[in-house]
Amino acid sequence: MGSDKPGAGQTRLFKKVVILVWVRTVVAGSGLHGFSPNWVMCDAYTPADKPIPTNKRCAAGKIFSNPEVEKEVPWYRIEQEYTLDVNWPLGWPQGGFPGPQCGIGTDKAFGHDIVDAHNKACLYAGINISGINGEVMSGQWEFQVGPAVGISAGG
């Protein structure tokens, strides 16, 4: 059982209690940067045993396990955009706004070292990252996972 941290908003609809159900463990091997992490993927449910609203993996699992869908061997790909910030978006002037933005060039693509480390850690853990790219906003990045067959793109 777990609770989200204040402000994350994932549990606000069901009294701040989330039941975590193990899906799989990724053993990351002998260790990146000197430690050996294991990542655990879980599905999240309410105390009434219903998937929480953000648990889209549960519904997708039902679809992908349908024999009619399985025989088609569907390829699936996901992408996630995110912004790096520490109290303010990375690369933005503190308390202000940048001029016109373009995520091309070392003076515009802030956080590349963090993104590169994230990419390596995911590949090391067996997550099928197929691409990363900087977005238009300074400090904004995207990564792609897949293609993968069915639900395996999401763990």
N, C-alpha and C positions, 0 to 999 in steps of 0.2 A: 504494500500500500504506500502511496506517496501523495505529496501535495505540491502544487506548483508554487513558485516564488511569487510574492505579491506583484501584481502588475502584469504578469504573463497572460492572464486572462483565460487560460485553458480550462480552469475548473470553476469559474464563476457561476455556472448554471446548476451545479449539483453539490453544493455545500462544501466545496474545497477538498473532497475526498476522491482520489483516483485509484482504481485497482489496476496494477500493472501485471500483465500476463506475458510471460516469456515467449518470444518468437524464435530467436536464435542468438548465439554468441559468436562474435568474430574474434578469433584469437589472432592478434596482430604479429605473432612471431617473436623473434629474439629481441626485438625492441628498436624503436626509432629514437634517436637521441638518448640512448642509454636506459630506457625503461621499456617494460613489456606490458602495454595496455591490452585489456580485453574489452571489447565493446559489446554491450548487450542491447539487443533490439527488443522492445516490448510493445504490445498493443495496450491501449488505455481504455478502461471501462468505468462506468459509474458503479456505485454500490448495488444498483438494481440489475447489474450484469448487462447493461446496454453500452454499446460503443459511445465514447464521448463524441461531441459534434465534430471535432477535428480529426477523429480516427477514421480517415477515409480508406485506410488499408483493409479494414474489415469488409466493407462493401466490395472493394476491388477484388479481394480474395474470393468472395462468392462468385463473382463474375468470371474470373480467370480459371476457377476450378470447375466450371460448367463443362461437361464433356463436349458439347458442341463448340465451345470457344477453344478448349484445349486442343482439339484436332486441327484447328487453324494455325496453331503455333504463333500466336500474336507477338510481335515485337513491341516493346514499350520503352520509352525514354522519358526521363524527367529532367527538369532543370530548375535550379534555385538561384535567385538573385539575392544579394545581400549587400549591406553597406557597412563598412568598417568605421567604427567611431569609438571615441573615448570622451564622452560628454559633448562631442561635436563631431560632425563627419570628418574623417581623415582627409587632409589636404585642403580643407576650407579654412579661411582666416578666422581665428578665434572671435566669436561673437558677430561675425559678418558673413557676407555671401561672396562666393567667388565670381569672377567675370565669366564670360562665355566658356563653356566646358566642352572638353573632348577627351575621351579616355585613351588617347594615343600619345605615346612618348613618356620617357622616364620622369619628366617634370609634371606630368598630368596623371599618370597611373599610380596613385598612392597605395601602398600596402602590398606591393607585388611580392615581397619576401614572405609575408603572412600567407598569401594565397598559394605561393609555391610550396610552402611547408604543409599546408592543408591538402594540396593535391598529392604530394608524396605520401603523407600519412594515410590517405584514403586508398591509394594504389597499393601501399604496403599491406593494408588490412584486407585487400581483395575486393574492394569496392570498385566497380567498373566505371571509373571516371573517364569519359571520352573527350572532354574538353573543358577549358576555362577561358574566360575572356573578360576584359575590363569593359564596363559600360560607360555611358556618356558622362554621368556624374562622377566627379573625383571621389575616389574611395569606394565606388560601387563595382561589384564583381558578380560574375555568374559562373556556375559550374554545371556540367551536364553529366548525367549517369545513364549509361546504356549505349547502344540498344541491348536490351535483355529480353528474355522470353517471359511473358506474363508478369506476375507479381514480383519476380525476383529483382526487378529494378529497385523496388522499395524495401528490400531486405528479405 
